[in-house]
Amino acid sequence: MLDKDLFARAGVTDLSLLRDLSFIDGGWVAGDAAAPIPVTNPADGARIGDVAALTPAQSKAAVDRADAAFAAWSGALPQARGAVLRRWFELVLESKEDLARIMVLEQGKPLSEARGEIDYAASFLEFYAEEAKRPNIEGVTSHLPDAEVELWLEPVGVAALVTPWNFPAAMLTRKAAAALAAGCSVVAHPSAETPYSALALAVLADRAGLPAGVLNIVTGEAPTIVAPWTEDRRVRALSFTGSTEIGRLLYRQSADTVKRLVLELGGHAPVIVFKDADLDDAVAETMKAKFATSGQDCLGANRIYVEREIYDAFVRRFAEATRALSVGRGMDDPDIGPLMNARAVAKQVEHVRDALARGATLACGGEVLDHGPLFFAPTVLTDVPDDALIMREETFGPVAALTPFDSEDEVVARANDSEFGLVAYVHSLDPRRIYRVSRALQYGMVAVNRTKVTGAPIPFGGMKQSGVGREGARRGMEAFMEVKYLCRDWR
């Protein structure tokens, strides 16, 4: 049961966006599992509703419907697919405030950040509405006499999408828009902790005219829903955003059916601040990189390296800015909201205790706040040694670890000493250094003197165990398309 009165009191005006059943073949499907899954508000732990828990058989049935819908959708004119995506984009923007408020209640992030995420989510629909028209026949110079050579780009088939709780709207549209533009039909599983954002987007996709069976949102426990997809030969591509541990599991499970994979996995982002950087700008941008989404972001700064000559000044300004951050419920639009669950809080506690035990100093924060059980104080640790847990694991919370360095070669080696390679941040005003360091860093993305780098037109993804493949841009469609080579004899 979904408490629509609670959502209405929170400012949601279109209550028809609120659904607690799965969306399959254009209709709403109840779960056959023993009990629905409770959904709670991280700000206070209150139960805001339940969501249907589907069975493995129902998950397989969703693939049946997607497979049945594939031929008509893939055979539609690219302009027609683009028009539906464009209308979906328009409806998302029209419902921006409602979608943002739904997200705050189930995810906890500050309201302004939720609004920003809806804009971000919509941008992928707009981008791929145009890209749907781009894939076409490519001419290739023939290497054979009397032969004509062509390359055809064709959709792979059914695409399975698995999305996380920290960006419940944007991660769905980033994956789904690319797959749908390519001509694939989709089965998608949103996190059981934040299902309502995905289901609201399904309502809008249906209003936009997406044919039945082309987009299916299947709710329930992840192992129950996703395992049948990894085993199903009709599911030709799988896109997942989440932890490296689960990514490895899906990699193994998908091996027998040799699926196309896009895995956007963990991050452990270094920030490198050289002494020639603009100090005020470096502090401000590092604050953004660390504390956006309350630190619950795979792009979040985890290791902050500052050149020794400016280290004390940076620490002083960074700690002062951190103490000034406001903490509260998402609807009050603070700087920092609650963490998602008790596991996240426990990790912050563990990382702080471990760092202090290894010789780090606590500049501010370091404790659970009395705002509620899932609120952790924005925290700054200084002189953190490289063997501390926080320097080796993704913290995924509002704890910043600062440490000095003495040379360019040293800091690049320390930054690269990680199994992760998603994003790195560099602050310097020396163009030659910027080029050298950006080249040397083993990361899929490098941000120089800024934090925000993501967007629909760029290929998002990492190196090493931060993932496989790219999302966004033209490259975001590659996993959902096959290249067919045609060689015709004209004799």
Secondary structure as the mmCIF struct_conf table of DSSP 4:
data_model
#
loop_
_struct_conf.conf_type_id
_struct_conf.id
_struct_conf.beg_label_comp_id
_struct_conf.beg_label_asym_id
_struct_conf.beg_label_seq_id
_struct_conf.end_label_comp_id
_struct_conf.end_label_asym_id
_struct_conf.end_label_seq_id
HELX_RH_AL_P HELX_RH_AL_P1 LYS A 4 ARG A 9
TURN_TY1_P TURN_TY1_P1 ALA A 10 GLY A 11
HELX_RH_3T_P HELX_RH_3T_P1 LEU A 15 LEU A 17
BEND BEND1 LEU A 21 LEU A 21
STRN STRN1 SER A 22 ILE A 24
TURN_TY1_P TURN_TY1_P2 ASP A 25 GLY A 26
STRN STRN2 GLY A 27 VAL A 29
BEND BEND2 ALA A 33 ALA A 35
HELX_LH_PP_P HELX_LH_PP_P1 PRO A 36 PRO A 36
STRN STRN3 ILE A 37 THR A 40
TURN_TY1_P TURN_TY1_P3 PRO A 42 ASP A 44
STRN STRN4 ARG A 47 VAL A 51
HELX_RH_AL_P HELX_RH_AL_P2 PRO A 56 GLY A 75
BEND BEND3 ALA A 76 ALA A 76
HELX_RH_AL_P HELX_RH_AL_P3 PRO A 78 GLU A 94
TURN_TY1_P TURN_TY1_P4 SER A 95 SER A 95
HELX_RH_AL_P HELX_RH_AL_P4 LYS A 96 GLN A 107
HELX_RH_AL_P HELX_RH_AL_P5 LEU A 111 GLU A 131
TURN_TY1_P TURN_TY1_P5 ALA A 132 LYS A 133
STRN STRN5 GLU A 138 VAL A 140
BEND BEND4 HIS A 143 LEU A 144
TURN_TY1_P TURN_TY1_P6 PRO A 145 ASP A 146
STRN STRN6 ALA A 147 PRO A 155
BEND BEND5 GLY A 157 GLY A 157
STRN STRN7 VAL A 158 VAL A 162
BEND BEND6 TRP A 165 PHE A 167
TURN_TY1_P TURN_TY1_P7 PRO A 168 ALA A 169
HELX_RH_AL_P HELX_RH_AL_P6 ALA A 170 ALA A 182
TURN_TY1_P TURN_TY1_P8 GLY A 183 GLY A 183
STRN STRN8 SER A 185 HIS A 189
TURN_TY1_P TURN_TY1_P9 ALA A 192 GLU A 193
BEND BEND7 THR A 194 THR A 194
HELX_RH_AL_P HELX_RH_AL_P7 PRO A 195 ARG A 207
TURN_TY1_P TURN_TY1_P10 ALA A 208 GLY A 209
HELX_LH_PP_P HELX_LH_PP_P2 LEU A 210 PRO A 211
TURN_TY1_P TURN_TY1_P11 ALA A 212 VAL A 214
STRN STRN9 LEU A 215 ILE A 217
BEND BEND8 GLY A 220 GLY A 220
HELX_RH_AL_P HELX_RH_AL_P8 ALA A 222 GLU A 231
TURN_TY1_P TURN_TY1_P12 ARG A 233 ARG A 234
STRN STRN10 VAL A 235 THR A 241
BEND BEND9 GLY A 242 GLY A 242
HELX_RH_AL_P HELX_RH_AL_P9 THR A 244 GLN A 253
TURN_TY1_P TURN_TY1_P13 SER A 254 SER A 254
HELX_RH_3T_P HELX_RH_3T_P2 ALA A 255 THR A 257
TURN_TY1_P TURN_TY1_P14 VAL A 258 VAL A 258
STRN STRN11 ARG A 260 GLU A 264
STRN STRN12 ALA A 269 VAL A 273
TURN_TY1_P TURN_TY1_P15 LYS A 275 ASP A 276
BEND BEND10 ALA A 277 ALA A 277
HELX_RH_AL_P HELX_RH_AL_P10 LEU A 279 PHE A 291
HELX_RH_3T_P HELX_RH_3T_P3 ALA A 292 GLY A 295
BEND BEND11 ASP A 297 ASP A 297
TURN_TY1_P TURN_TY1_P16 CYS A 298 LEU A 299
STRN STRN13 ALA A 301 GLU A 307
HELX_RH_AL_P HELX_RH_AL_P11 ARG A 308 ARG A 323
TURN_TY1_P TURN_TY1_P17 ALA A 324 ALA A 324
STRN STRN14 VAL A 327 VAL A 327
HELX_RH_3T_P HELX_RH_3T_P4 GLY A 330 ASP A 332
BEND BEND12 ASP A 335 ASP A 335
STRN STRN15 ILE A 336 ILE A 336
BEND BEND13 MET A 340 ASN A 341
HELX_RH_AL_P HELX_RH_AL_P12 ALA A 342 ALA A 357
TURN_TY1_P TURN_TY1_P18 ARG A 358 GLY A 359
STRN STRN16 THR A 361 CYS A 364
BEND BEND14 GLU A 367 GLU A 367
STRN STRN17 VAL A 368 VAL A 368
TURN_TY1_P TURN_TY1_P19 ASP A 370 HIS A 371
TURN_TY1_P TURN_TY1_P20 PRO A 373 LEU A 374
STRN STRN18 PHE A 376 PHE A 376
STRN STRN19 THR A 379 THR A 382
BEND BEND15 ASP A 383 ASP A 383
TURN_TY1_P TURN_TY1_P21 ASP A 386 ASP A 387
BEND BEND16 ALA A 388 ALA A 388
HELX_RH_3T_P HELX_RH_3T_P5 LEU A 389 MET A 391
TURN_TY1_P TURN_TY1_P22 ARG A 392 ARG A 392
BEND BEND17 GLU A 393 GLU A 393
BEND BEND18 GLY A 397 PRO A 398
STRN STRN20 VAL A 399 PHE A 405
HELX_RH_AL_P HELX_RH_AL_P13 GLU A 408 ASN A 416
BEND BEND19 SER A 418 GLU A 419
STRN STRN21 PHE A 420 GLY A 421
BEND BEND20 LEU A 422 LEU A 422
STRN STRN22 VAL A 423 HIS A 427
BEND BEND21 LEU A 429 LEU A 429
HELX_RH_AL_P HELX_RH_AL_P14 PRO A 431 ALA A 440
BEND BEND22 LEU A 441 LEU A 441
BEND BEND23 GLY A 444 GLY A 444
STRN STRN23 MET A 445 VAL A 448
BEND BEND24 ASN A 449 ASN A 449
BEND BEND25 THR A 451 THR A 451
TURN_TY1_P TURN_TY1_P23 ALA A 456 PRO A 457
BEND BEND26 ILE A 458 ILE A 458
STRN STRN24 PHE A 460 PHE A 460
STRN STRN25 MET A 463 LYS A 464
TURN_TY1_P TURN_TY1_P24 GLN A 465 SER A 466
STRN STRN26 GLY A 467 VAL A 468
BEND BEND27 GLY A 469 GLY A 469
STRN STRN27 GLU A 471 GLU A 471
BEND BEND28 GLY A 472 GLY A 472
TURN_TY1_P TURN_TY1_P25 ALA A 473 ALA A 473
HELX_RH_3T_P HELX_RH_3T_P6 ARG A 474 PHE A 480
STRN STRN28 MET A 481 ASP A 489
#
